[in-house]
Amino acid sequence: MASVNPSHSTISVESLAPPAPENKSSTRASAAKNHVVVDVVLRAMLFATAFVAITFVVTSKQTKLIPVAPGIAIPMAAKFNQSPIVYKYYVAALSVTCFYSVITGLLSALALVKMTEGSTKTQVHLAILDALLLGIMASATGAAGGVGYIGFKGNNHTGWTKICNVYGSFCRHIAASIAVSLLPSVALLLLVWVSVFILSKKISRS
């Protein structure tokens, strides 16, 4: 008659036992910390890229001597605030994004220090604000890019002449700013995705 080893049966029973509550709580705490770290990094990226884009725009002023008659040239400056409203809206959107990233970044850093993920209500508010700002930034970048393209290529049908062949430095600053301003939109999109992911995890646990 075969004998049963009690140690083997004990091991098999222990392996089938559910994980201890402490392990679950530590896993949740680690996941919450990772979510907050990602949020802080994205908001720091949001601030840095928006600030660089603003810097390119506000330093884009260029003055050139424009001939108006044979032997006569007058200095004329190209500045971002000379455009109707597009670049003003663009700079305003970037400024709001910078201010917003500082406030929400501090809140996320505080949550990281406290090792908490934040309440569901806070996550919902952040997701809504991130999505709203994403729409504003995308529209501002698109509008600025459209005006910049006309300045670079002109439009023969409407008689709009290109200016980038004259104000080369001004156009390069604007183009660099528009290129960099795509990154805040990407950061905001990722922040919305992170918030939705965190909310979905909380809903599934409830």
Solvent accessible surface area in square Angstrom, and as a share of the most:
residue,aa,sasa,rsa
1,M,244,1.09
2,A,94,0.73
3,S,110,0.71
4,V,126,0.73
5,N,69,0.35
6,P,98,0.62
7,S,58,0.37
8,H,122,0.55
9,S,50,0.32
10,T,69,0.40
11,I,111,0.56
12,S,56,0.36
13,V,101,0.58
14,E,114,0.51
15,S,84,0.54
16,L,153,0.76
17,A,58,0.45
18,P,115,0.72
19,P,84,0.53
20,A,43,0.34
21,P,102,0.64
22,E,121,0.54
23,N,86,0.44
24,K,110,0.47
25,S,65,0.42
26,S,64,0.41
27,T,91,0.53
28,R,131,0.48
29,A,55,0.43
30,S,60,0.39
31,A,39,0.31
32,A,14,0.11
33,K,89,0.38
34,N,83,0.43
35,H,32,0.14
36,V,10,0.06
37,V,57,0.33
38,V,67,0.38
39,D,16,0.08
40,V,36,0.21
41,V,90,0.52
42,L,17,0.08
43,R,2,0.01
44,A,60,0.46
45,M,63,0.28
46,L,0,0.00
47,F,81,0.34
48,A,50,0.39
49,T,17,0.10
50,A,0,0.00
51,F,113,0.47
52,V,62,0.36
53,A,0,0.00
54,I,28,0.14
55,T,58,0.34
56,F,69,0.29
57,V,0,0.00
58,V,76,0.44
59,T,77,0.45
60,S,2,0.01
61,K,121,0.51
62,Q,35,0.15
63,T,75,0.44
64,K,78,0.33
65,L,122,0.61
66,I,42,0.21
67,P,103,0.65
68,V,87,0.50
69,A,39,0.30
70,P,137,0.86
71,G,91,0.87
72,I,98,0.50
73,A,50,0.39
74,I,76,0.39
75,P,91,0.57
76,M,94,0.42
77,A,32,0.25
78,A,8,0.06
79,K,70,0.30
80,F,38,0.16
81,N,71,0.36
82,Q,106,0.47
83,S,19,0.13
84,P,118,0.74
85,I,118,0.60
86,V,30,0.17
87,Y,10,0.04
88,K,94,0.40
89,Y,85,0.32
90,Y,0,0.00
91,V,23,0.13
92,A,51,0.40
93,A,3,0.03
94,L,0,0.00
95,S,49,0.32
96,V,80,0.46
97,T,0,0.00
98,C,14,0.09
99,F,143,0.60
100,Y,28,0.11
101,S,3,0.02
102,V,62,0.36
103,I,77,0.39
104,T,6,0.03
105,G,16,0.15
106,L,117,0.58
107,L,96,0.48
108,S,9,0.06
109,A,38,0.30
110,L,92,0.46
111,A,20,0.16
112,L,51,0.25
113,V,118,0.68
114,K,130,0.55
115,M,106,0.47
116,T,67,0.39
117,E,27,0.12
118,G,34,0.32
119,S,62,0.40
120,T,67,0.39
121,K,142,0.60
122,T,58,0.34
123,Q,18,0.08
124,V,57,0.33
125,H,90,0.40
126,L,22,0.11
127,A,13,0.10
128,I,105,0.53
129,L,81,0.40
130,D,0,0.00
131,A,49,0.38
132,L,109,0.54
133,L,10,0.05
134,L,37,0.18
135,G,42,0.40
136,I,58,0.30
137,M,0,0.00
138,A,53,0.41
139,S,57,0.37
140,A,0,0.00
141,T,10,0.06
142,G,50,0.49
143,A,40,0.31
144,A,0,0.00
145,G,25,0.24
146,G,37,0.35
147,V,50,0.29
148,G,21,0.20
149,Y,138,0.52
150,I,55,0.28
151,G,13,0.13
152,F,117,0.49
153,K,115,0.49
154,G,14,0.14
155,N,49,0.25
156,N,153,0.78
157,H,181,0.81
158,T,76,0.44
159,G,56,0.54
160,W,136,0.48
161,T,113,0.65
162,K,100,0.42
163,I,69,0.35
164,C,22,0.13
165,N,108,0.55
166,V,56,0.32
167,Y,23,0.09
168,G,19,0.19
169,S,35,0.22
170,F,16,0.07
171,C,21,0.12
172,R,162,0.59
173,H,54,0.24
174,I,6,0.03
175,A,59,0.46
176,A,33,0.26
177,S,0,0.00
178,I,29,0.15
179,A,60,0.46
180,V,32,0.18
181,S,0,0.00
182,L,99,0.49
183,L,78,0.39
184,P,0,0.00
185,S,18,0.11
186,V,70,0.40
187,A,0,0.00
188,L,0,0.00
189,L,67,0.33
190,L,63,0.31
191,L,0,0.00
192,V,24,0.14
193,W,149,0.52
194,V,27,0.16
195,S,2,0.01
196,V,84,0.48
197,F,104,0.43
198,I,6,0.03
199,L,26,0.13
200,S,54,0.35
201,K,85,0.36
202,K,33,0.14
203,I,123,0.63
204,S,84,0.54
205,R,111,0.41
206,S,124,0.80
